């Protein structure tokens, strides 16, 4: 199991080949931060090109289809992203759940497809603001995970990562409080331990996502059970992204 902090950039629908120089800069910088596992998930169109640039960083996809192949116009399978160089896939991001009507059963089907294709998965969860205000965030997130994850794992958890991303914090500049992050990550860890056993739960890193920036990364990454960050906007610049990785590395050294 790797227990290095895991800093993952989600480029979303951003990036043309002009972004390859940024990927190269991220990769070269990551070679100096070996205590941190750094990865980026570019759009499908750049996976292969970023993979060819990458000596150090992991490269992933932002989604995959649950099927292996067939008549699914416009879709991309887990085998295809693997063939392009992806080593993992982000599944169940709130933008997929909202914009494409993906429910947790679909996320679970995609997870099976990813694991069968030999790639790892980052499963996203997170509550909308009204649920947080009503005091139901923990139940909402654990219900999502209960339905998005399998009953059993075939390994010690190292192929799975969970990302907790409160929806109201994504791209808004608002961040959950340290107390709320600690409570939620603790609850997710307890759920994973009950579901998969202690050894596997310890192998599953739980990332925080939602407006993580160089300025707030240190505080967030120091919270118990925060195993890294899923970073959207701030991952589009090598400078800000690698400053987040630097914060993770400094915490690791303490
Ligand atoms: C995300 O969408 O995964 C994300 C965390 O975005 P941002 O960092 O921009 O809030």
Boltz pocket constraint, residues with backbone or C-beta under 6 A from the ligand:
constraints:
  - pocket:
      binder: B
      contacts: [[A, 10], [A, 165], [A, 169], [A, 170], [A, 171], [A, 172], [A, 209], [A, 210], [A, 211], [A, 212], [A, 230], [A, 231], [A, 232], [A, 233], [A, 234]]
      max_distance: 6.0
